[in-house]
Amino acid sequence: MIISLIFVALSGVMGAGMYFLVIGIVFSIGGGDLPVATDYNQLSFYLVLLLACLVICFFFAKHLIERNLHLLLLVCFSALVLFFILAHWLGR
């Protein structure tokens, strides 16, 4: 039970982290005057981190499917999407 709660919490944290990575990538590509990330070193760093997050999510989902924990997978995916959407308001 506790490990399931940890999985849901980590999914939420990963969703919020992925939001900030996507925002960093978008501002890095534009190369505008925003001081978020304007050079390509940070762009490649953000891309590598986002790719690592996606790979971790894939293996986590594969593990839960192999263990027939479909409901936990649905809850974790919902937490990831919810925190991805709400990260803008949570980051204030």
N, C-alpha and C positions, 0 to 999 in steps of 0.2 A: 504494500500500500504506500509506504513512504517513498519507495523507488519510483512509483508511478507519479507521485506529486513532484518529485525532483525532475522527472522527464517533462512534465507539463511546464514547470517553471523554466527549465532550460530552453524549451521550445519558445516560450514567450520572450525570453532574453534574446534568443537568436533572431526572432522576428523583428524586434526593435533594432538590433544590431544590423540586420540586413537592410532596414529602412535607411539608416544613416550611411551605410556603404553605397546604396543606390544613389542617394542624394549627393554624396561625395563624387561619385563617378559622373553624374550628370553635370555638376559644376566644373569638374576637371575637363570634360570634353569641350564645354563651351569656351573655356579659356577667357572668360570675361573678367570684369573688375572685382568679382566677389573674392574675398580672401579665404575661401574655404579650402580650395585645392586648385592651384593654377598651373602646376607643372606636371610633366608626364611621369615623373618618378612616383608621385602620390597616386596618379591614375593607375599605374600598373600595380602598386601596392593594394589599392582598393579592389581592383579586379581579381587579384590573387586571393585576397581575403573572402570576397564574395563567392568565388569558385570553391574555396575550401568549405565555406558554410553550406553550399549546395551539395557538395559531395558528402559531408557529414549528415545532412538531412536525408540523402538518398540511402546511405547505409543504415541509418537509424530506422527509416521506414521499412527497409528490407528485413531488418532484424525483427521488427514488430510483426510483420506479415508472416515470417517463418514461425514465430511463436504463437500465431493465431490470436493476437491481441489487436483486433481490428478496431474495437471501441476506443482503446487507448491511442491508437494511431489517429483516429478521427478527432479526439479531444486535443492531442498535441498539434495536429495540423490546424485545427480551429484556433488554438492559442497563438500559433505562429502567425496566422493571417490577421487575427484580431490585434495583436501587438504591432504588426507591421503597419496596420492602418492607424492605430492610435499612438504610434511613436512620436508623431509630431506634437501632439498635445501633452504627452508624458515628458517630453524633453524640455518643456518650458520651465 
